[in-house]
Amino acid sequence: MYPVRTDCDGLAQLFTGSDGEVDLEAYKQHAEHDLEETSQFRGAGYYMCYCKKNSKASEALRDEDDLCYKYQKDKSTGLALTTTVTILVSIINIVIRTINIKLINAIGYDTESK
């Protein structure tokens, strides 16, 4: 859903004035517009980069009306899924290893090489 190769620093520079300060209001307006495009898998990255730099999950996830709620929710869900899959793969590997050792012992072979 979110653009993979997005240069967030480059996008932020588009909103940086001559004084070196980022115009957060203009950046936020572009992010709000890009949210609709991102939902349709056509986003340019303004929404993602704005939320990555200017929001915290602990704050955004408390308020569904927060601009970055969807981004932080998607990010948290992705992290939870990744962690779950990692744990499941580890558990499955342990179970398969245990079954293999029991089968090898039942056949009568050693489980250690010489």
CYANA upper distance limits for C-alpha pairs under 8 A (distance plus 0.5 A):
  1 MET  CA     38 THR  CA      6.90
  1 MET  CA     39 SER  CA      7.57
  1 MET  CA     40 GLN  CA      8.41
  1 MET  CA     41 PHE  CA      5.60
  1 MET  CA     43 GLY  CA      8.50
  2 TYR  CA     38 THR  CA      7.06
  2 TYR  CA     41 PHE  CA      7.66
  2 TYR  CA     43 GLY  CA      7.44
  2 TYR  CA     45 GLY  CA      7.44
  2 TYR  CA     48 MET  CA      7.25
  3 PRO  CA     43 GLY  CA      7.37
  3 PRO  CA     44 ALA  CA      7.41
  3 PRO  CA     45 GLY  CA      6.42
  6 THR  CA     45 GLY  CA      6.68
  6 THR  CA     49 CYS  CA      8.49
  7 ASP  CA     11 LEU  CA      6.87
  8 CYS  CA     12 ALA  CA      6.62
  8 CYS  CA     45 GLY  CA      8.19
  8 CYS  CA     46 TYR  CA      8.42
  8 CYS  CA     49 CYS  CA      5.72
  9 ASP  CA     13 GLN  CA      6.80
 10 GLY  CA     14 LEU  CA      7.34
 11 LEU  CA     15 PHE  CA      7.87
 11 LEU  CA     46 TYR  CA      7.51
 11 LEU  CA     49 CYS  CA      8.14
 12 ALA  CA     16 THR  CA      7.02
 12 ALA  CA     22 VAL  CA      7.44
 12 ALA  CA     27 TYR  CA      8.15
 12 ALA  CA     49 CYS  CA      8.49
 13 GLN  CA     22 VAL  CA      7.95
 15 PHE  CA     22 VAL  CA      5.90
 15 PHE  CA     23 ASP  CA      5.92
 15 PHE  CA     24 LEU  CA      8.09
 15 PHE  CA     26 ALA  CA      7.43
 15 PHE  CA     27 TYR  CA      6.77
 16 THR  CA     20 GLY  CA      6.19
 16 THR  CA     21 GLU  CA      5.89
 16 THR  CA     22 VAL  CA      4.71
 16 THR  CA     23 ASP  CA      6.60
 17 GLY  CA     21 GLU  CA      6.20
 17 GLY  CA     22 VAL  CA      6.87
 17 GLY  CA     23 ASP  CA      7.60
 22 VAL  CA     27 TYR  CA      8.48
 23 ASP  CA     27 TYR  CA      6.79
 24 LEU  CA     28 LYS  CA      6.32
 25 GLU  CA     29 GLN  CA      6.71
 26 ALA  CA     30 HIS  CA      6.87
 27 TYR  CA     31 ALA  CA      6.64
 27 TYR  CA     46 TYR  CA      8.02
 27 TYR  CA     50 TYR  CA      7.43
 28 LYS  CA     32 GLU  CA      6.58
 28 LYS  CA     47 TYR  CA      8.43
 28 LYS  CA     50 TYR  CA      7.40
 29 GLN  CA     33 HIS  CA      6.84
 30 HIS  CA     34 ASP  CA      6.52
 30 HIS  CA     46 TYR  CA      6.77
 30 HIS  CA     47 TYR  CA      7.78
 31 ALA  CA     35 LEU  CA      6.56
 31 ALA  CA     46 TYR  CA      5.39
 31 ALA  CA     47 TYR  CA      4.44
 31 ALA  CA     48 MET  CA      8.12
 31 ALA  CA     50 TYR  CA      6.83
 32 GLU  CA     36 GLU  CA      7.84
 32 GLU  CA     47 TYR  CA      7.13
 32 GLU  CA     67 LEU  CA      7.65
 33 HIS  CA     37 GLU  CA      7.62
 33 HIS  CA     47 TYR  CA      8.44
 34 ASP  CA     38 THR  CA      6.38
 34 ASP  CA     43 GLY  CA      6.12
 34 ASP  CA     44 ALA  CA      7.19
 34 ASP  CA     45 GLY  CA      7.74
 34 ASP  CA     46 TYR  CA      6.55
 34 ASP  CA     47 TYR  CA      5.97
 35 LEU  CA     39 SER  CA      6.66
 35 LEU  CA     43 GLY  CA      7.61
 35 LEU  CA     47 TYR  CA      6.11
 36 GLU  CA     40 GLN  CA      7.16
 36 GLU  CA     43 GLY  CA      8.25
 37 GLU  CA     41 PHE  CA      6.91
 37 GLU  CA     42 ARG  CA      5.55
 37 GLU  CA     43 GLY  CA      5.12
 37 GLU  CA     44 ALA  CA      8.24
 38 THR  CA     42 ARG  CA      5.77
 38 THR  CA     43 GLY  CA      4.38
 38 THR  CA     44 ALA  CA      7.92
 38 THR  CA     45 GLY  CA      8.29
 38 THR  CA     47 TYR  CA      8.09
 39 SER  CA     43 GLY  CA      8.01
 43 GLY  CA     47 TYR  CA      8.23
 45 GLY  CA     49 CYS  CA      6.44
 46 TYR  CA     50 TYR  CA      6.39
 47 TYR  CA     51 CYS  CA      6.66
 47 TYR  CA     68 CYS  CA      8.49
 48 MET  CA     52 LYS  CA      6.46
 48 MET  CA     71 TYR  CA      7.35
 49 CYS  CA     53 LYS  CA      6.61
 50 TYR  CA     54 ASN  CA      6.25
 50 TYR  CA     55 SER  CA      8.28
 51 CYS  CA     55 SER  CA      5.66
 51 CYS  CA     68 CYS  CA      5.95
 51 CYS  CA     71 TYR  CA      7.43
 51 CYS  CA     72 GLN  CA      8.32
 52 LYS  CA     56 LYS  CA      8.47
 55 SER  CA     59 GLU  CA      7.85
 55 SER  CA     60 ALA  CA      7.14
 55 SER  CA     68 CYS  CA      7.25
 56 LYS  CA     60 ALA  CA      6.54
 56 LYS  CA     72 GLN  CA      8.21
 57 ALA  CA     61 LEU  CA      6.15
 57 ALA  CA     69 TYR  CA      8.42
 57 ALA  CA     72 GLN  CA      5.90
 57 ALA  CA     73 LYS  CA      8.29
 58 SER  CA     62 ARG  CA      7.40
 59 GLU  CA     63 ASP  CA      7.86
 60 ALA  CA     64 GLU  CA      8.01
 60 ALA  CA     66 ASP  CA      6.30
 60 ALA  CA     67 LEU  CA      8.30
 60 ALA  CA     68 CYS  CA      6.47
 60 ALA  CA     69 TYR  CA      5.47
 60 ALA  CA     72 GLN  CA      7.22
 61 LEU  CA     66 ASP  CA      8.43
 61 LEU  CA     69 TYR  CA      5.94
 61 LEU  CA     72 GLN  CA      7.13
 61 LEU  CA     73 LYS  CA      7.11
 63 ASP  CA     69 TYR  CA      7.41
 64 GLU  CA     69 TYR  CA      6.23
 64 GLU  CA     70 LYS  CA      8.48
 65 ASP  CA     69 TYR  CA      7.59
 68 CYS  CA     72 GLN  CA      6.62
 69 TYR  CA     73 LYS  CA      6.45
 70 LYS  CA     74 ASP  CA      6.52
 71 TYR  CA     75 LYS  CA      6.56
 72 GLN  CA     76 SER  CA      6.55
 73 LYS  CA     77 THR  CA      6.55
 74 ASP  CA     78 GLY  CA      6.56
 75 LYS  CA     79 LEU  CA      6.75
 76 SER  CA     80 ALA  CA      6.66
 77 THR  CA     81 LEU  CA      6.64
 78 GLY  CA     82 THR  CA      6.61
 79 LEU  CA     83 THR  CA      6.66
 80 ALA  CA     84 THR  CA      6.58
 81 LEU  CA     85 VAL  CA      6.62
 82 THR  CA     86 THR  CA      6.68
 83 THR  CA     87 ILE  CA      6.74
 84 THR  CA     88 LEU  CA      6.61
 85 VAL  CA     89 VAL  CA      6.57
 86 THR  CA     90 SER  CA      6.83
 87 ILE  CA     91 ILE  CA      6.71
 88 LEU  CA     92 ILE  CA      6.54
 89 VAL  CA     93 ASN  CA      6.60
 90 SER  CA     94 ILE  CA      6.81
 91 ILE  CA     95 VAL  CA      6.75
 92 ILE  CA     96 ILE  CA      6.60
 93 ASN  CA     97 ARG  CA      6.53
 94 ILE  CA     98 THR  CA      6.63
 95 VAL  CA     99 ILE  CA      6.68
 96 ILE  CA    100 ASN  CA      6.58
 97 ARG  CA    101 ILE  CA      6.71
 98 THR  CA    102 LYS  CA      6.75
 99 ILE  CA    103 LEU  CA      6.62
100 ASN  CA    104 ILE  CA      6.56
101 ILE  CA    105 ASN  CA      6.59
101 ILE  CA    111 THR  CA      7.08
102 LYS  CA    106 ALA  CA      6.54
103 LEU  CA    107 ILE  CA      6.74
104 ILE  CA    108 GLY  CA      6.74
104 ILE  CA    109 TYR  CA      6.11
104 ILE  CA    110 ASP  CA      7.56
104 ILE  CA    111 THR  CA      7.26
105 ASN  CA    109 TYR  CA      6.33
105 ASN  CA    110 ASP  CA      7.24
105 ASN  CA    111 THR  CA      7.82
